[in-house]
Amino acid sequence: MQHYDVIVIGAGAAGLMCAIEAGKRGRKVLVLDNGKRVGRKILMSGGGRCNFTNMYTSPDNFLSHNRHYCKSALSRYTQWDFLALVQQHQIPYHEKTLGQLFCDNSAKDIVQMLVTEAKAAGVEIALQQHIQQVTKTDAGFIVETPAVNRACTSLVVASGGLSLPNLGATAFGFQLAEQFGLNVLPLRAALVPVTWQPADKAIFEEISGVSLPVTAEANGTVFPEDMLFTHRGLSGPAILQVSSYWQPGDDIEVNLSPETDIHAFLTSQQQSHPEQELKTALAKLLPKRLVEKLLEMQIISNQPLKALNSKSSQTIANRLHGYIFKPNGTEGYRTAEVTLGGVDTNDLSSKTMAAKEQDNLYFIGEVVDVTGWLGGYNFQWAWASGWVAGQYC
Ligand SMILES: Cc1cc2nc3c(=O)[nH]c(=O)nc-3n(C[C@H](O)[C@H](O)[C@H](O)COP(=O)(O)OP(=O)(O)OC[C@H]3O[C@@H](n4cnc5c(N)ncnc54)[C@H](O)[C@@H]3O)c2cc1C
């Protein structure tokens, strides 16, 4: 039987970072992955340019049943540490918006950087490995695949979440956690488009492709970004962000004109252009096709501006500043960027990422109940939790 100091399951962001760090400490490390290539999610992330971190990362950008758990790892391996690595490898990058750092060329640069670092640290990587069983021994763990059984002292689970099953996502990490007595908190697709109720679909699918800056709110959390109408529902960064806070049955409240007070705007338009129609005035603020839909749905009724009184102008403003969508559901793991929930952080050490009640078993990255906002935060959690586990495993 082959023996390793550390076996890492999952050659994604967290697993590779952990393997590199453990390898640098002189540990004999093997990374096992079920796919044909390493870092598949990195390759397709950020539209192929990988939003690899966020300059403003703080624990406030993460959801978890224990909001304090991520603090230690995020402070020990920061966005600046990862950026220093990117700069050391001379990977060109830029800030797109809101502190989000992307590769100038391709996400392949990040995967190549990790592979180069892993090689330098003596890490072995075995792909297309289908793990059948993991068992505990006095000395550590045995990981069984059809071809070979391997033993290790430390086992690191970095097998990610459930999103994009066609990209190799499996429930393996959650099942392994349960096998070893760790609690797994309920899982849910997040950073995911929401879908229309049938009645809304009939109306809004015709304006699929229309996008506008909004603020979107679910359960008290508000995000100011763009919203996109699609054939199936609503998407765009504002909606992906609030989807993490939305629960089935909840509303999403959208301010369709966050920058301009509609009542004040209509009042001033009324003074300067009294004969102008309401739809013409509103089309100066909102996409014309959306205004037409709002008329069709009788959310607003067209009339010359001079016919509006202050009360009716305020009513229109209230409807557009607080438009209520009631999603039918989400598009689910098929298109979600991440999985909410996962291995309960109460069963893990925030200092080492190790299971509290099971020696030498570590959980890192998305498999853990720590989920970032859209904007490079999920990778920063993967790098930070992987780096930390790499110091101890
Ligand atoms: C389309 C898309 C775009 C995204 N863009 C961004 C972005 O720009 N910025 C950002 O911060 N986050 C982004 N994310 C989220 C980010 O990709 C994940 O949070 C991050 O990859 C999690 O890292 P991880 O190492 O925990 O898991 P993963 O990167 O998912 O790696 C897990 C690995 O484990 C392997 N595996 C799974 N099951 C098994 C098994 N049974 N046996 C062996 N191997 C197994 C998988 O094949 C995979 O290689 C995006 C996600 C998606 C889906």
The ligand as an ORCA input file, in Angstrom:
! r2SCAN-3c Opt
* xyz 0 1
  C     -19.706     29.170    -12.766
  C     -19.008     29.547    -11.471
  C     -18.268     30.715    -11.429
  C     -17.655     31.096    -10.230
  N     -16.910     32.241    -10.217
  C     -16.301     32.614     -9.063
  C     -15.461     33.763     -9.045
  O     -15.190     34.400    -10.084
  N     -14.924     34.132     -7.834
  C     -15.132     33.414     -6.681
  O     -14.618     33.788     -5.635
  N     -15.877     32.286     -6.692
  C     -16.453     31.878     -7.856
  N     -17.197     30.727     -7.867
  C     -17.261     29.918     -6.639
  C     -15.939     29.133     -6.501
  O     -15.673     28.486     -7.743
  C     -16.023     28.088     -5.398
  O     -16.475     28.673     -4.206
  C     -14.634     27.465     -5.164
  O     -14.216     26.834     -6.357
  C     -14.671     26.465     -4.033
  O     -13.402     25.873     -3.959
  P     -13.239     24.403     -3.367
  O     -11.793     24.078     -3.568
  O     -13.830     24.315     -2.040
  O     -14.134     23.494     -4.310
  P     -14.016     23.204     -5.881
  O     -13.255     24.287     -6.554
  O     -15.394     22.912     -6.320
  O     -13.108     21.903     -5.951
  C     -13.589     20.669     -5.502
  C     -12.896     19.577     -6.293
  O     -13.231     18.322     -5.708
  C     -13.540     17.413     -6.743
  N     -14.419     16.383     -6.220
  C     -15.732     16.491     -5.896
  N     -16.202     15.300     -5.478
  C     -15.150     14.437     -5.517
  C     -15.007     13.058     -5.214
  N     -16.054     12.334     -4.794
  N     -13.809     12.479     -5.392
  C     -12.749     13.192     -5.850
  N     -12.817     14.504     -6.150
  C     -14.011     15.123     -5.973
  C     -14.178     18.263     -7.823
  O     -14.078     17.670     -9.084
  C     -13.339     19.538     -7.735
  O     -12.219     19.480     -8.575
  C     -17.799     30.309     -9.059
  C     -18.519     29.124     -9.128
  C     -19.122     28.734    -10.313
  C     -19.892     27.450    -10.343
*
